[in-house]
Amino acid sequence: MSDDYNQRQYWLILERIKAYQANTLGLHALSGSIRGLISALEGVPDSLRDALVSEWGVLHDINAGMIDSNNNILSDECAWRITKAVTQLKDLVLRQIDDPAEAKRD
């Protein structure tokens, strides 16, 4: 059951990433949902969880900084860091999906 359950969490992470990339989900919502989905994973190796949390942390830190400074405009550096973290998250998750070719088609 844990494997099917985790597969669902991975797919949900991918859905959130795709929504963010399509500009239908904001950074705040992406950060919050990704953290919850990572936390929900069961029995994954610590190295994988640590890698996912590390990339999520980039999103969280930038989002928190924007909230703290009451700024909705991303600097070029922050935009680059977000893009890199989202790409890394997507790559990490795709490696866990049973059929990554199916995930890449969307």
N, C-alpha and C positions, 0 to 999 in steps of 0.2 A: 504494500500500500504506500509506503514512504516514497518509493520511486515514482509512482503515478502522481502522488501528491506533489512531490518536488517538480516533476515535469510541468504540472499546472502552474506552479509558482514561477518557473522559468518563462513559460509562455506569457504569463501576466506581466512579468518584467519587460519582455520584448514588446508587448502591446503598449505599455507606458512609454517606452523609448520611442516607438514609432509615432505615437501621438505627440510626443514632445517635438520630434523631428518634423512633423507635419504642422506644427504650430497650433495644435488643438489642445495642448496641455502645457501649462506654465512650469517654470523651474520649481516653484514652491510645491506644487502638486506632485511633480515628478520626484523630487527629493523625498517627500513624505511617503509616497506610495512605494518607492523602491526600498526604503529602509524597512518598512513593514513586511514586504515580501521577502527580503533577505532574512529578516528575523524569523519568518515562518518556515524557512527551509529546515528539514529534519535530517540529521545524520550525515551532513555533508562534511568533507574534510576541513579541518581548521584553515588550511592553506587557501582553499577556495573561498570560504567565508571571509577570511581576512582580505583577500584580493577584492572581493565584491564590496566589502565595507570601506576599503581604502578609496575606491573609485567613487562610491556614494559620498564619502566624506568631502571630496572636492566639491560636489554639487551642493552639499549641505553648507559648507563653509562660505561659498560664494553667495548662496541664497541668504544666509544669516547676515553676511556683510551688507548685502543690499537692503535688508530689512533694517539693520542697525543704522545705516546712513540715510534711510528713507530715499533711496535712489533706485529707480527702475531702469536705468540705462546701463548696459554692460560695457565695460571697457573692451578694447580689442583683446587684451590679454585674458580677461575673464571669459570672454566668448570662446577663445581658443582652448582654455583649460576645460571649459564645459564640453566642448566638442570632443576633446581628447578623452575625457572621463566617460562620456556617453558611448563613444566608440569602443573603449576598453570594456565597459560593462557589457555591451552588446556582444563583443567577441567572447568574453568569459561565459556568458549565458549560452551562446550558440554552440560552444564546445560541450555543453551539458545536455542539450536537446537531443532526443533520440533520432530525429530526422531533421538535421540542420538545413538540408536543401529545401525542405518545405518552408521553413522559417524565412529563408532568404528570398523566397518568391514574393512575399507580401510587400 
